[in-house]
Amino acid sequence: MAKITQKLLESIRANRSGETIRDEGNLFGRVRVKADGTVVVSFYYRFRFDEKLKDFSCGTWPGDSLSTIRANRDSARTRVGEGIDPGAQKKVTKQTVQESIVAKLAEIELQRTQNLTVQNLFDAWLTDGVRRMDGNLELQRSFKADVLPKIGNKPMKDLSEHDLRSVLRALVDRGVNRAAVVMRNNLTQMFSWAEKRQPWRKLLVNGDPMDLIEIEKIVSPDYDMNNQRDRIMSAAEIQELQDVFNRMQSEYDTAPNKRSTTQPIDQVVQCATWIMLSTMCRVGEMSMARWEHVNFDSGAWFIPKENVKGKLEDLDVFLSSFALHQFRQLHVVTGHSEWCFPARNKEGHVCVKSISKQVGDRQVMFKKGRDGKPRRPMKNRRHDNTFVLGGGKNGAWTPHDLRRTGATLMQSLGVSLEIIDRCQNHVLPGSKIRRHYLHHDYADEKREAWRLLGERLSLILNPTVGADDFLSQAADSNCPI
């Protein structure tokens, strides 16, 4: 039998595709043509094993040299002589290598998961486990401030209840018990999500560590766990707030050097204050208001449900003369924008926390820093006590307290609790069937309730004249109220 040579292989053309060429020692090759026209020859060693003829692949020319192909044939022939099927041995070797690779990959993955940290869990939870209305911005802020710097690099497998308790105690030591309770709730939600999913579940070898956290034993003994804030503003405090607005404006207007004089309260902030008080809207609903939703002719403000807490349903606010006047004053300042409260340095509405920050920054006597000491001045933020009312004996007030104050005033005017709830767009008690079938909108009743509230506020702010006379004077003098 003629021995195959390199020259012979190089002389094979595409028209010989499918032919078989033979070499000594039971080695043969099959000619094939690849899609690009390249000629290749696949070589096999034919042998008898267990009374059956079998072919063992020895390589493909020109990828494998002829000498390598013959060496593979010789190795296979030796194994056959030893009673070993080279084809079966090749499969076993391939399977062993594959299993080794799989085992190594599993080991690498195990090491990776074993080293996953609290930061890794938080990132995964933000991506797949939680979606807040603010796009998780507050979650990111609070965790970056109070959790991740302390335990972010802690491997999950080493995390204990003591680590989490230390995070919450640090908040309580700063005097922010409510923030500690909120953080407890957020951590509980995050670890509950993790306990149901891999690889986090494997890392929580001792179960959910938040199950062992008793927040009642962490917060200050005098803290009300129900967090039923009941701060309302008295008539005297409402008058005092108006006096603050007017006094600061007057001092600024008459100051010989305005650069060294405290800036007056921004007109937008003043209008926002009185709008929240007279409509009982939430600060977020107000911050996202568009002028297209304020109808000056009908005296109505439409709040779409996407701006409402919980996105429950739309709300039509029937504006009293008092509230309508505030919107008109505001329109003079921001009417050039599509937003009632436009952002200053970007497109869109003002941040929903902006008004709350401005109110809080003017009551710093109630603020503490992370070290538990009085809060230091913050860059580009006010730092004074101009909004402290009643000498501070009733504590700080917040924009949400304006909503509560307005509701309380309505109650004092004889408005029914159900109508007050509807004006505040609360979820009403009762069965789902009742809410499904009873659809009277109570528009007249709500309009009357808001009218009464507006008149009462007008009288509080200027008790020497009637409500109608007061609003008429305000419109004529273009004063903030």
C-alpha positions as CSV (number, residue, x, y, z in Angstrom):
1,M,0.0,0.0,0.0
2,A,1.4,3.4,-1.0
3,K,2.2,5.6,1.9
4,I,0.5,9.0,2.1
5,T,2.8,11.9,1.7
6,Q,2.5,15.6,2.3
7,K,2.8,16.2,-1.4
8,L,0.0,13.9,-2.1
9,L,-2.3,15.7,0.4
10,E,-1.4,19.1,-1.1
11,S,-2.3,17.8,-4.6
12,I,-5.9,16.9,-3.7
13,R,-8.5,19.2,-5.3
14,A,-12.1,20.0,-4.5
15,N,-13.4,17.6,-7.2
16,R,-12.3,14.6,-5.1
17,S,-14.6,15.4,-2.2
18,G,-16.0,12.2,-0.7
19,E,-13.0,10.0,-1.7
20,T,-11.2,7.9,0.7
21,I,-7.4,7.7,0.8
22,R,-5.5,5.0,2.7
23,D,-2.3,4.8,4.6
24,E,-0.5,1.9,6.1
25,G,-1.4,0.7,9.6
26,N,-5.2,0.8,9.0
27,L,-5.2,4.6,8.7
28,F,-7.5,6.2,6.2
29,G,-8.7,9.6,5.4
30,R,-11.9,11.1,3.9
31,V,-11.7,14.1,1.7
32,R,-14.0,17.0,2.4
33,V,-14.5,20.5,1.1
34,K,-15.4,23.3,3.5
35,A,-17.8,26.0,2.6
36,D,-15.0,28.4,1.7
37,G,-13.6,25.8,-0.8
38,T,-10.7,24.6,1.4
39,V,-9.9,20.9,1.1
40,V,-9.5,19.0,4.4
41,V,-8.9,15.3,5.1
42,S,-10.3,13.7,8.2
43,F,-8.2,10.7,9.3
44,Y,-9.4,7.6,11.2
45,Y,-7.7,4.5,12.6
46,R,-9.8,1.3,12.0
47,F,-9.5,-1.5,14.5
48,R,-11.5,-4.5,15.8
49,F,-12.6,-4.5,19.4
50,D,-15.1,-6.9,21.0
51,E,-15.7,-8.5,17.6
52,K,-16.7,-5.1,16.1
53,L,-15.0,-2.8,13.7
54,K,-14.6,0.7,15.1
55,D,-13.1,3.9,13.8
56,F,-11.0,6.3,16.0
57,S,-10.5,9.9,15.0
58,C,-6.8,10.7,14.7
59,G,-7.1,14.3,13.5
60,T,-7.8,16.5,10.4
61,W,-5.2,17.7,7.9
62,P,-4.0,20.4,7.4
63,G,-5.0,21.5,10.9
64,D,-3.1,18.5,12.2
65,S,0.2,17.6,10.6
66,L,0.6,14.2,9.0
67,S,3.1,13.2,11.7
68,T,0.7,14.1,14.5
69,I,-2.0,12.1,12.8
70,R,0.2,9.0,12.6
71,A,1.3,9.4,16.2
72,N,-2.3,9.5,17.3
73,R,-2.8,6.3,15.2
74,D,0.1,4.6,16.9
75,S,-1.1,5.6,20.4
76,A,-4.5,4.2,19.7
77,R,-3.1,1.0,18.2
78,T,-1.0,0.5,21.4
79,R,-4.1,0.9,23.6
80,V,-6.0,-1.6,21.5
81,G,-3.1,-4.0,22.1
82,E,-3.5,-3.5,25.8
83,G,-7.2,-4.3,25.6
84,I,-8.4,-0.7,25.9
85,D,-10.9,0.8,23.5
86,P,-9.3,4.2,22.6
87,G,-12.7,5.7,21.6
88,A,-14.3,4.8,24.9
89,Q,-11.2,6.1,26.8
90,K,-11.4,9.4,24.9
91,K,-15.0,9.8,25.9
92,V,-14.1,9.1,29.5
93,T,-11.2,11.5,29.5
94,K,-13.4,14.2,27.9
95,Q,-16.1,13.6,30.5
96,T,-13.6,13.8,33.3
97,V,-12.2,17.0,32.0
98,Q,-15.7,18.5,31.6
99,E,-16.6,17.5,35.2
100,S,-13.4,19.0,36.4
101,I,-14.2,22.3,34.7
102,V,-17.7,22.2,36.1
103,A,-16.4,21.6,39.6
104,K,-13.9,24.4,39.2
105,L,-16.5,26.8,38.0
106,A,-18.7,25.8,40.9
107,E,-15.9,26.4,43.3
108,I,-15.2,29.8,41.8
109,E,-18.9,30.7,42.1
110,L,-19.1,29.4,45.6
111,Q,-16.1,31.6,46.6
112,R,-17.7,34.6,44.9
113,T,-21.1,34.1,46.6
114,Q,-19.4,33.4,49.9
115,N,-17.8,36.9,49.6
116,L,-20.9,38.7,48.7
117,T,-21.4,41.8,51.0
118,V,-24.3,43.9,52.3
119,Q,-23.4,46.4,49.6
120,N,-24.0,43.6,47.0
121,L,-27.3,42.7,48.5
122,F,-28.4,46.4,48.6
123,D,-27.5,46.8,44.9
124,A,-29.4,43.7,43.9
125,W,-32.4,44.7,46.0
126,L,-32.5,48.2,44.4
127,T,-32.4,46.6,41.0
128,D,-34.9,43.8,41.4
129,G,-36.6,44.0,44.8
130,V,-38.0,47.5,45.5
131,R,-39.5,50.4,43.5
132,R,-40.5,53.5,45.4
133,M,-42.3,56.5,43.9
134,D,-39.2,58.6,44.1
135,G,-37.2,56.1,42.1
136,N,-35.6,54.8,45.3
137,L,-33.7,58.0,45.8
138,E,-34.5,58.3,49.5
139,L,-33.5,54.6,50.0
140,Q,-30.1,55.3,48.4
141,R,-29.6,58.4,50.4
142,S,-30.4,56.9,53.7
143,F,-28.4,53.7,53.2
144,K,-25.4,55.6,51.9
145,A,-25.5,57.8,54.9
146,D,-26.3,55.4,57.7
147,V,-25.9,51.7,56.7
148,L,-23.3,51.2,54.0
149,P,-20.4,53.1,55.6
150,K,-20.8,50.9,58.7
151,I,-21.6,47.4,57.3
152,G,-21.5,47.8,53.5
153,N,-18.2,45.8,53.2
154,K,-19.4,43.1,55.7
155,P,-19.7,39.7,54.1
156,M,-23.3,38.5,54.3
157,K,-22.2,35.1,55.8
158,D,-20.6,37.0,58.7
159,L,-23.5,39.5,59.3
160,S,-25.2,39.3,62.6
161,E,-28.1,40.9,64.4
162,H,-25.5,42.9,66.4
163,D,-24.2,44.6,63.3
164,L,-27.7,45.7,62.3
165,R,-28.6,46.7,65.8
166,S,-25.5,49.0,66.0
167,V,-26.7,50.7,62.8
168,L,-30.1,51.5,64.3
169,R,-28.6,52.5,67.7
170,A,-26.4,55.0,66.0
171,L,-29.5,56.7,64.6
172,V,-31.2,56.7,68.0
173,D,-28.0,58.2,69.5
174,R,-28.4,61.1,67.1
175,G,-31.9,61.6,68.4
176,V,-33.7,60.6,65.1
177,N,-35.9,57.8,66.5
178,R,-38.3,58.0,63.6
179,A,-35.4,57.6,61.1
180,A,-34.4,54.5,63.1
181,V,-37.8,53.0,62.8
182,V,-38.0,53.7,59.1
183,M,-34.6,52.2,58.6
184,R,-35.7,49.1,60.5
185,N,-38.6,48.8,58.2
186,N,-36.4,49.2,55.1
187,L,-33.9,46.6,56.4
188,T,-36.7,44.2,57.2
189,Q,-38.0,44.5,53.7
190,M,-34.6,44.0,52.1
191,F,-33.7,40.9,54.2
192,S,-37.1,39.4,53.7
193,W,-36.6,39.7,50.0
194,A,-33.1,38.2,50.3
195,E,-34.3,35.2,52.4
196,K,-36.5,34.0,49.5
197,R,-33.8,34.2,46.8
198,Q,-30.4,32.7,46.0
199,P,-27.6,33.2,46.5
200,W,-28.6,35.3,49.5
201,R,-30.7,32.6,51.1
202,K,-27.6,30.3,51.4
203,L,-25.7,33.1,53.0
204,L,-28.3,33.7,55.7
205,V,-27.3,30.4,57.4
206,N,-28.9,31.4,60.7
207,G,-32.0,32.9,59.1
208,D,-33.1,36.5,58.7
209,P,-31.2,38.5,61.3
210,M,-33.9,41.2,61.3
211,D,-36.2,38.7,63.0
212,L,-34.1,39.2,66.1
213,I,-34.3,43.0,66.1
214,E,-36.7,44.5,68.6
215,I,-36.9,48.1,67.7
216,E,-38.9,48.9,70.8
217,K,-35.8,48.2,72.9
218,I,-33.6,50.3,70.7
219,V,-35.5,53.6,70.4
220,S,-35.6,56.1,73.2
221,P,-37.9,55.1,76.1
222,D,-40.1,58.1,75.6
223,Y,-40.5,57.7,71.8
224,D,-44.1,57.0,70.6
225,M,-43.9,53.9,68.4
226,N,-47.2,54.8,66.9
227,N,-45.6,57.9,65.5
228,Q,-48.9,59.7,65.6
229,R,-47.6,63.2,65.2
230,D,-50.3,65.5,66.4
231,R,-48.7,68.9,65.9
232,I,-51.2,71.5,64.7
233,M,-50.7,75.2,64.4
234,S,-52.8,77.5,66.5
235,A,-54.4,80.6,65.2
236,A,-51.8,82.6,67.0
237,E,-49.0,80.7,65.3
238,I,-50.6,81.1,61.9
239,Q,-50.7,84.8,62.5
240,E,-47.1,84.8,63.7
241,L,-46.0,83.0,60.6
242,Q,-47.6,85.8,58.5
243,D,-45.9,88.3,60.7
244,V,-42.5,86.6,60.0
245,F,-43.1,86.8,56.2
246,N,-44.1,90.5,56.4
247,R,-41.4,91.6,58.9
248,M,-38.6,90.0,56.9
249,Q,-39.8,91.6,53.7
250,S,-40.2,95.0,55.4
251,E,-36.7,94.8,57.0
252,Y,-35.2,93.9,53.6
253,D,-37.0,96.6,51.8
254,T,-35.9,99.4,54.2
255,A,-32.4,98.1,54.8
256,P,-29.7,100.6,53.6
257,N,-27.4,97.7,52.7
258,K,-29.3,94.8,51.3
259,R,-26.2,92.6,50.8
260,S,-25.8,92.4,54.6
261,T,-29.5,92.0,55.3
262,T,-31.2,88.6,55.6
263,Q,-33.1,87.8,52.4
264,P,-36.9,87.7,52.9
265,I,-38.9,84.5,52.5
266,D,-39.3,83.7,48.9
267,Q,-42.7,84.5,47.5
268,V,-43.0,80.9,46.1
269,V,-42.4,79.5,49.6
270,Q,-45.0,81.8,51.1
271,C,-47.6,80.8,48.5
272,A,-46.8,77.2,49.0
273,T,-47.3,77.5,52.7
274,W,-50.8,79.1,52.4
275,I,-51.8,76.7,49.6
276,M,-51.0,73.6,51.7
277,L,-52.8,75.1,54.7
278,S,-55.9,76.1,52.7
279,T,-56.2,73.0,50.5
280,M,-54.8,70.4,52.8
281,C,-52.8,69.0,50.0
282,R,-49.6,67.0,50.5
283,V,-46.3,68.8,49.8
284,G,-45.5,66.3,47.0
285,E,-48.8,66.9,45.3
286,M,-48.3,70.6,45.4
287,S,-44.6,70.5,44.3
288,M,-45.6,68.5,41.1
289,A,-48.5,70.8,40.2
290,R,-48.8,72.1,36.6
291,W,-50.5,75.3,35.6
292,E,-52.6,73.4,33.0
293,H,-54.3,71.8,36.0
294,V,-55.2,75.1,37.7
295,N,-58.4,76.6,36.3
296,F,-58.7,80.2,37.5
297,D,-62.2,80.6,35.9
298,S,-63.8,77.7,37.7
299,G,-61.6,77.9,40.8
300,A,-60.5,74.3,40.6
301,W,-57.1,72.5,40.8
302,F,-56.9,69.0,39.4
303,I,-54.4,66.6,41.0
304,P,-53.8,63.5,38.8
305,K,-53.5,60.3,40.6
306,E,-49.9,59.8,39.5
307,N,-49.0,62.7,41.8
308,V,-51.1,61.3,44.7
309,K,-49.6,59.3,47.5
310,G,-50.2,55.6,46.6
311,K,-51.5,56.7,43.2
312,L,-55.0,56.0,44.5
313,E,-57.2,58.3,42.4
314,D,-57.4,61.8,40.9
315,L,-58.5,64.6,43.1
316,D,-60.4,67.8,42.2
317,V,-59.6,70.6,44.7
318,F,-62.2,73.3,44.7
319,L,-60.3,76.4,45.6
320,S,-61.6,78.9,48.1
321,S,-61.2,82.6,47.4
322,F,-58.2,82.4,49.8
323,A,-56.5,79.5,48.0
324,L,-57.3,80.9,44.6
325,H,-55.7,84.2,45.6
326,Q,-52.5,82.3,46.5
327,F,-52.4,80.6,43.1
328,R,-52.8,83.9,41.4
329,Q,-50.0,85.4,43.4
330,L,-47.9,82.4,42.5
331,H,-48.7,82.7,38.8
332,V,-47.2,86.1,38.8
333,V,-43.9,84.6,39.8
334,T,-43.8,81.2,38.0
335,G,-46.5,81.6,35.3
336,H,-43.7,81.5,32.6
337,S,-43.2,77.8,33.4
338,E,-45.5,74.8,32.8
339,W,-44.9,74.0,36.5
340,C,-46.4,75.9,39.4
341,F,-43.2,75.2,41.3
342,P,-40.4,74.9,38.7
343,A,-36.9,73.8,39.6
344,R,-34.3,76.5,39.5
345,N,-31.3,74.6,38.0
346,K,-32.9,72.0,35.9
347,E,-35.9,71.1,33.8
348,G,-39.1,70.0,35.6
349,H,-40.7,70.7,38.9
350,V,-39.0,71.5,42.2
351,C,-37.8,68.5,44.3
352,V,-40.7,67.2,46.4
353,K,-38.5,67.6,49.5
354,S,-37.5,71.2,48.7
355,I,-40.2,73.0,50.6
356,S,-39.8,70.7,53.6
357,K,-36.0,71.4,53.7
358,Q,-36.6,75.1,53.5
359,V,-39.0,75.0,56.4
360,G,-36.7,72.7,58.4
361,D,-33.6,74.9,57.7
362,R,-35.3,77.8,59.4
363,Q,-35.9,75.8,62.6
364,V,-32.4,74.6,63.3
365,M,-32.8,74.6,67.1
366,F,-34.6,71.3,66.6
367,K,-32.0,69.8,64.3
368,K,-29.1,67.5,65.2
369,G,-26.1,66.3,63.2
370,R,-24.9,62.8,62.9
371,D,-22.8,63.2,66.0
372,G,-25.9,64.1,68.1
373,K,-24.8,67.7,68.4
374,P,-26.6,70.7,67.0
375,R,-26.5,70.5,63.2
376,R,-23.8,72.5,61.5
377,P,-24.6,75.0,58.7
378,M,-25.0,73.2,55.4
379,K,-23.6,74.6,52.1
380,N,-26.2,76.7,50.2
381,R,-28.8,76.1,52.9
382,R,-30.4,78.5,55.4
383,H,-29.4,78.0,59.0
384,D,-31.6,80.0,61.4
385,N,-34.7,79.9,63.5
386,T,-37.0,82.4,61.6
387,F,-39.7,79.8,61.3
388,V,-39.8,78.8,65.0
389,L,-43.2,79.6,66.2
390,G,-44.5,80.2,69.7
391,G,-41.0,80.4,71.1
392,G,-40.6,76.7,70.1
393,K,-42.6,75.5,73.1
394,N,-44.7,73.3,70.7
395,G,-41.8,72.0,68.8
396,A,-41.0,72.2,65.1
397,W,-43.6,72.3,62.5
398,T,-43.5,70.7,59.0
399,P,-45.4,71.1,55.8
400,H,-47.5,68.0,56.7
401,D,-48.6,69.8,59.9
402,L,-50.2,72.4,57.7
403,R,-52.4,69.6,56.2
404,R,-53.3,68.4,59.7
405,T,-54.0,72.0,60.8
406,G,-56.3,72.6,57.9
407,A,-58.2,69.4,58.6
408,T,-58.6,70.3,62.2
409,L,-59.9,73.8,61.3
410,M,-62.4,72.1,59.0
411,Q,-63.5,69.9,61.9
412,S,-63.9,72.9,64.2
413,L,-66.2,74.4,61.6
414,G,-68.6,71.5,61.7
415,V,-67.5,69.7,58.5
416,S,-68.2,66.0,58.8
417,L,-65.2,63.6,59.1
418,E,-66.2,61.8,55.9
419,I,-66.0,65.1,53.9
420,I,-62.7,66.0,55.5
421,D,-61.4,62.6,54.5
422,R,-62.6,63.1,50.9
423,C,-61.0,66.6,50.8
424,Q,-57.7,64.9,51.9
425,N,-58.2,62.1,49.3
426,H,-57.9,59.4,52.0
427,V,-58.9,55.8,51.5
428,L,-62.4,55.7,52.9
429,P,-63.5,53.1,55.4
430,G,-66.1,50.5,54.5
431,S,-66.4,47.5,52.3
432,K,-65.0,47.3,48.7
433,I,-68.6,46.6,47.5
434,R,-69.8,49.9,49.0
435,R,-66.9,51.8,47.4
436,H,-67.6,50.0,44.1
437,Y,-71.3,50.9,43.9
438,L,-71.6,54.3,45.6
439,H,-70.1,57.0,43.3
440,H,-71.6,60.3,44.4
441,D,-68.6,62.7,44.1
442,Y,-69.6,65.0,47.0
443,A,-68.4,67.9,44.9
444,D,-70.8,70.4,46.5
445,E,-70.0,69.3,50.0
446,K,-66.3,69.5,49.4
447,R,-66.5,72.9,47.8
448,E,-68.4,74.2,50.8
449,A,-65.8,72.6,53.2
450,W,-62.9,74.3,51.4
451,R,-64.8,77.6,51.3
452,L,-65.3,77.5,55.1
453,L,-61.7,76.7,55.6
454,G,-60.6,79.6,53.4
455,E,-62.9,82.1,55.2
456,R,-61.6,81.0,58.6
457,L,-58.0,81.4,57.5
458,S,-58.8,84.9,56.1
459,L,-60.3,85.9,59.5
460,I,-57.3,84.4,61.4
461,L,-54.8,86.4,59.4
462,N,-56.8,89.6,59.7
463,P,-59.4,89.4,62.5
464,T,-60.3,93.1,62.3
465,V,-62.0,92.8,58.9
466,G,-64.4,90.3,57.4
467,A,-63.1,87.5,55.2
468,D,-64.4,89.1,51.9
469,D,-63.0,92.5,52.8
470,F,-59.7,91.0,53.8
471,L,-59.3,89.1,50.4
472,S,-60.4,92.2,48.6
473,Q,-57.7,94.3,50.4
474,A,-55.1,91.6,49.7
475,A,-55.9,91.6,46.0
476,D,-55.8,95.4,45.8
477,S,-52.6,95.8,47.7
478,N,-50.9,92.8,46.0
479,C,-49.8,91.6,49.4
480,P,-48.6,88.0,49.9
481,I,-51.8,87.0,51.6
